[in-house]
Amino acid sequence: MASSGMSARAWMLFAAVSVLWGIPYLFIKLAVEDLSPIMVAWGRIAVAFAVLLPYALHKGALRGLGRAWKPLLIYSIIEICLPWPLIGFGEQRVSSGLAAILIAAVPLVVALMALRVDPDERAEGSRLVGLVVGFAGVVVLLGLDVAGRPGELLGALAILVAAVGYAAGPLMIKHRFGQMDPLGPVTASMGISALVLAPAAAFSTPEAAPSSETVISVLVLGLACSALGFLLFFALIAAVGPGRATVITFVNPVVAVALGIVLLDEGLGPSAVAGLLLILAGSWLSTGGRLPPGRAARWRVAAQASR
C-alpha cells in the first residue's frame, strides 16, 4: 500500500521519472539527424523489449495475454507504432521543446475522446473549461509560433496526431486490460511493435554507419526513457499511489523545454511560453483540477512509460 506521505525515496523516484520522461524529445531530436524516424522508433522498442521481457517473465506478467492478441495488436499500433515514428518525423521539422509541449496536450485529447466513449472521463464544469484553455494553447502554438512555416506546421501536426494515439491507447487499455498488471500488456505491446515496424525499419537502414551520438541516443531512449522509466514509475506507484504519481505528467514538458534550450540552443519565444502555460493549465483543469485517482489514472500515465 502506498504511504500517506512522500518519503525521501519517493521524492527521488519522482525526480528520476520526471527527468526520464522529459528527455526523450532531446534524444529523438539527436537520433533523427542520422536515422529515419521509423528506425529510431524500432531501435528504442527493440532495446526496451529486450530489457523488459526477462523481468515480465520473472513476474509472470505475460500469462493469459495470448487470448487478447487482437486488442494488444490494435493498442500497439495506435500507442507505439504510429506515434513514435510521427514524433520523430515531427522533430525533423520542429524543436524538441515544441514537440514536448504539443504532447502535453494528451490529457486534453483524452477528455475530448471521452465525450463519446468513456462516461467516467467526460469533461464537465472545470474540466470542460480546461479543454477550452488547453486547446487555446494549441491554437497559440500553431497560429503564432509555426504559422507561415509549412515545414514546421507539418511537423507540429504530425506530433498532434501522435498525441491522439497516445490518448486513445490508454482509454482502450482501461477497458480491455484494466484488471491486469500493466507490465505484461506494455511489454507484450513492445514486442508486437518491434515485429510490426521491423519490415519498414529494414527498408530505411542508413547508407552510412550512424554516429556514436546517434547510437547512444537510441540506447538512452530504449534503456532509460522506456525500460528504466517504466520500472521506476511502478516503484513510484508502490510508494505514493497512482494519484500522486501522475503529477509527473505536468513536469515532463518543462524538463524537455529546459533541456532543449540548454543543450540544443533552441529558442522559446513568447508565443511558445504562452502556449505551454495554457496547455499545462488546461491539462490540469481537464483532470478535474486535482490528481486523477484510480486505475484510469494509472493506465493513463503508465502508457507514457514506454515513450
Residue pairs with C-beta under 8 A, 6 or more apart in sequence:
2 237
2 238
2 239
2 240
2 241
2 244
3 10
3 239
3 240
6 14
6 240
6 244
7 239
9 239
10 236
10 239
10 240
13 232
13 235
13 236
13 239
14 236
14 240
14 245
14 247
14 248
16 232
17 229
17 232
17 233
17 236
17 245
17 248
18 248
18 251
18 252
18 255
19 255
20 224
20 225
20 228
20 229
20 232
21 225
21 229
21 248
21 252
21 255
21 304
21 305
21 307
22 100
22 251
22 252
22 253
22 254
22 255
22 256
22 259
23 220
23 224
23 225
23 255
23 256
23 259
24 221
24 225
24 256
24 307
25 87
25 91
25 96
25 97
25 99
25 100
25 103
25 256
25 259
25 260
26 96
26 256
26 259
26 260
26 263
26 264
27 217
27 218
27 220
27 221
27 225
28 40
28 87
28 88
28 91
28 96
28 99
28 217
28 221
29 91
29 95
29 96
29 99
29 260
29 264
30 213
30 214
30 217
31 40
31 43
31 88
31 214
31 217
31 218
31 221
32 40
32 88
32 89
32 91
32 92
33 214
34 206
34 210
34 211
34 214
35 43
35 204
35 206
35 210
35 214
35 218
36 88
36 201
36 204
36 206
37 84
37 85
37 86
37 87
37 88
37 89
37 91
37 92
38 85
38 88
38 197
38 200
38 201
38 204
39 201
39 204
39 205
39 206
40 84
40 85
40 88
40 217
40 218
40 221
41 80
41 81
41 84
41 85
41 88
41 197
41 201
42 194
42 197
42 198
42 200
42 201
43 201
43 218
43 221
43 222
44 84
44 218
44 221
44 222
44 225
44 226
45 80
45 84
45 190
45 193
45 194
45 197
45 222
45 226
46 194
46 222
47 218
47 219
47 221
47 222
47 223
47 226
47 227
48 190
48 222
48 223
48 226
48 227
48 230
48 306
49 187
49 190
49 191
49 194
51 222
51 223
51 227
51 228
52 183
52 186
52 187
52 190
52 227
52 230
52 231
53 187
53 191
55 183
55 187
55 231
56 62
56 183
56 184
56 187
56 188
59 181
59 183
61 180
61 181
61 183
61 184
61 187
62 184
62 187
62 188
63 184
64 180
65 72
65 184
65 185
65 188
68 176
68 177
68 185
69 192
71 172
71 176
71 177
72 185
72 188
72 189
72 192
73 192
73 196
74 172
75 169
75 172
75 173
75 176
75 185
75 189
76 189
76 190
76 192
76 193
76 196
77 193
77 196
78 165
78 168
78 169
78 172
79 165
79 166
79 168
79 169
79 170
79 189
79 303
79 306
80 169
80 189
80 190
80 193
80 306
81 193
81 196
81 197
82 161
82 162
82 165
83 161
83 162
83 163
83 165
83 166
83 307
84 162
84 307
85 197
86 158
86 159
86 161
86 162
86 165
87 99
87 103
87 158
87 159
87 162
89 155
89 158
90 99
90 102
90 155
90 156
90 157
90 158
90 159
90 162
91 99
91 155
91 159
92 155
93 151
93 152
93 154
93 155
93 156
93 158
94 146
94 152
94 155
94 156
94 159
95 260
95 264
95 266
95 267
96 256
96 259
96 260
96 264
96 266
97 253
97 256
97 257
97 260
97 261
97 266
97 268
97 272
98 141
98 145
98 146
98 156
98 159
98 272
99 159
99 256
100 252
100 253
100 256
100 257
100 260
101 141
101 253
101 256
101 257
101 272
101 275
101 276
101 279
102 138
102 141
102 156
102 159
102 160
102 163
102 279
103 159
103 162
103 163
103 166
103 253
104 249
104 250
104 252
104 253
104 276
104 279
104 280
104 283
105 134
105 135
105 137
105 138
105 160
105 163
105 279
105 282
105 283
106 163
106 166
106 167
106 249
106 283
106 304
107 134
107 167
107 249
107 283
107 286
107 287
107 300
108 130
108 131
108 134
108 135
108 138
108 279
108 282
108 283
108 286
109 163
109 164
109 166
109 167
110 121
110 167
110 170
110 171
110 286
110 300
111 121
111 122
111 123
111 127
111 130
111 131
111 286
111 287
112 123
112 131
112 167
113 121
113 167
113 168
113 171
114 120
114 121
114 122
114 123
114 171
115 122
115 123
117 171
118 171
118 174
118 175
120 296
121 171
121 296
123 130
123 131
123 286
126 285
126 288
126 289
127 285
127 286
127 287
127 288
127 289
129 285
130 281
130 282
130 283
130 284
130 285
130 286
130 287
130 289
131 282
131 286
132 282
133 278
133 281
133 282
133 285
134 278
134 279
134 281
134 282
134 283
134 285
134 286
135 282
136 278
136 282
137 274
137 275
137 276
137 277
137 278
137 279
137 280
137 281
137 282
138 160
138 275
138 279
140 271
140 274
140 275
140 278
141 156
141 271
141 272
141 275
141 279
142 153
142 156
142 157
144 271
144 274
144 275
145 269
145 271
145 272
145 275
146 152
146 153
146 155
146 156
147 153
166 303
166 304
166 307
169 303
170 296
170 299
170 300
170 302
170 303
173 182
173 185
173 299
173 303
174 295
174 296
174 299
174 300
177 185
177 299
178 295
178 299
182 234
182 298
182 299
182 302
182 303
183 230
183 234
186 230
186 302
186 303
186 305
186 306
189 306
190 226
190 306
225 307
226 305
226 306
226 307
229 305
230 302
230 305
230 306
233 245
233 248
233 301
233 302
233 305
234 302
236 245
237 245
237 298
242 293
242 294
242 295
242 297
242 298
242 301
243 291
243 292
243 293
243 294
243 297
244 291
245 298
245 301
246 287
246 291
246 292
246 297
246 300
246 301
247 291
248 301
249 283
249 300
249 301
249 304
250 280
250 283
250 284
252 304
253 276
253 279
253 280
254 276
257 268
257 276
260 266
260 268
261 267
261 268
291 297
292 300
